């Protein structure tokens, strides 16, 4: 089970914690309030559901970006994020997040979750783990999705963003491919069937490394 104490390596099971093993979650600002286990929809995996709240709202967070006045807590809602799996068990973190509002009616916003990955309902730790699995080149998108408990489509989005960081530069006109350090000496071009065989795609590979250099629909 996950603990909010990031300094301890492991907390040994004893009578006070009902025989559970506590591991530091490394989630900044998260205070765990409860945990329970359940089975996922497929019936093949166990899920540890960890509930908790964010730390106290800081004075900096309360400042309205429009008028500079102090904002107040209006309401709260729970957001569930997928976290690093523990063996073959998936971990879900449900955190209660407050909504702040300006009494002058200028602004309202949800508090940001410091450990949430941008654009995804997973933690930054899980996002980094997925990127490591992708970089290893040993797993397909489906295998990574099964290992981490996220959808294959999400794994594909993370892979696309990872490749974009590695091989493109951001300019005023948009992303531009980086110039490679070395040039290929031997190229191979081939086409293959798509779907039911009535459509084709063409790809170019480096014969020495096996890397796919270009791929597109059509012959």
N, C-alpha and C positions, 0 to 999 in steps of 0.2 A: 504494500500500500504506500501511497506517496505521502511524504511529510513536507512541511514548509521549512524545516530546519536544514539549510544548505550547508552548514558547517560539519555536521555529523555524516560519516560515511554510511553506516547502517545502524539501526537501533534493533538490538536483539529482542526476539519475542519473549514476553514474560506475561505474568498474570494481569498486569495493569493495562496491557494493550490487547487483551483477549487472544493472544497467540498470533497476532499479525506481525508481518515484517514491514518496517517503515523505511522508506528510501527517500532521500531529499529530492524534491521535484524540480529545483532550480528554476522556478517560475517567480520572477521578481514581483513583489507586491501582492502575491496570492496567499490568502489565509484559508486553509482547509477547515471546513466545519463538519463534514460527514462523508461517509463512503459506503457504497453497497455494490454488490455484484449482480449481474444479470446475463442473459444469453442474447446474442444478436438475432436479427430477424431470420437469418439462414439456419440458426440452430447449431452452427459449427464452431463458434468462437464465444469465449467468455469475455465480458466487459466489466472492468472496474470503473464505476461512476463516482468521481470525486467532486463533491460540491464545496463551494467556498465563496469568498468575497474578496474584493480588492481592498487595499489598504485605505486609510483615511484620505479624504480629498484634501489636496494641498492648497495653500493659498494661491499659488501660481495657476492652478487649474480653475480656480473660482473667478479669475479675472475675465470679464467679458471682452472679447477681441474687438467689439464695435465701439462701446462707450467707456470701457475701462472700469466699470463698476463691478462690485462683487456679485457673483451669481450664486444661486441657491439650488439645493437638491429638490427636483420636482417629483421624480418617480424613479423606478428602477426596473430592470428586466434581466432575465437570465439568458446567458449565451453559452452554448456548449461548443467546445473545441476538442478536436482529436489530438491526443498527445502521444509521446513515444510508447510503443507497445512494450509490454513486459513479458518476454518469451512469446508464447502463442496467445496471450491475453491482450486485448485492446484496452487502452486507457482513454476515458472521456473526462474532460475537465469542464464542469459547469460553474460559471462564475457570475455572481450578481453584479451588474454594472449600473451605476446611477446616471440619471439624466439631469444635467444642469440647465437652469434657465435664468435669464436676466429679467428682473422685475420691470425694467423699462421697455420690455418687449422687443429688444434689439436682436437677441440671439438665444438659441437653445442648442444643446449638443450632448451627445453621449460621451462618457469618459472613454478615453482610449485604453486598450488593454496592452500593456507593454510587451507581453509575450505572444501576442497574436500575429500570425503571418499576414502580410498585406494581401488583400483581396480574397483570402481563403479562411475557412473556419477550422484551421489547424494551428498548432503552436509553432513558433519559429524553430524550436528544437526538432519537431517532426519534419518540418520543411527541409532543414539541413540534413537530416538523416536520409530523406528521400533523394536529395541531390547526391549524397555520397553513394547510394545504391545505384543511381543512374550513371554516375561517373565511373563506377567499377566496370560497367559493360557486361556484367554477368547475369543480369536479370531482364526479363521483358517488362513492359508496363503492367501487364496483367499480374505477373508474379510479385512485383513491388506493391501493387494495390492489395493483393491478398496478404502480404507480409505486414503491411502497415495499417490496414483497415480503412483505406480511403478508396475513392473511385478511380478507375483507370483513366478517366477523362481528366481528373485533377492532376494525376501523375504526369499526364501528357502536357498540361499547362505549365507545370513546374519545370519540366524538361525543356519546353520551348523557351521559357524565360532564362533558364540556365545557359542554353546554347546561344541565346541572343547576347547575354553578357560576355560570353567567351569569344564570340566571333563577329560582333558588330560594334561600331562606335556610334554614339548618339550625336547627331549634328542638327543644325537649324532646319535642314531639309528632311530630317528623319534618320532612321538607322542606315548606316553604310557598312558594308562588309569590310572586315579588316584584311589587309594584305597578308598573305601567308608568309611564314618565315622561310619556307622552302617551296620549290615548285616540283610538281610530279613529273617523273621521267617517262612513265609508261601508263597510258590510259586504256580503259576498256569501256566500250559502249554496248549496251544491250537493251532490249525492250521486253516487257512481260505483260501478261494479260491481267486485267482488273475484273473483279466481280464475276460475271457469268461468261467472260471471254470475249464480249463484243467491244470492249474498250481496252486501250493499251496505255502503258506508261513507259518512259525511257529514263535510264539512269546511266551515269558515268562514274566509274570508280578508279581509284589509284591501284594499279596492279601490284605494287610493292607492299603497300600497307593494308589494302582491302577497304580503305575508307571510301564512303560514298561522297563524291564531290558535288553531284548535281542530280536532281530527280524532278520529273514533271510529267503531267498527263500528256498523252499523245505519242505518236511515233516520231 
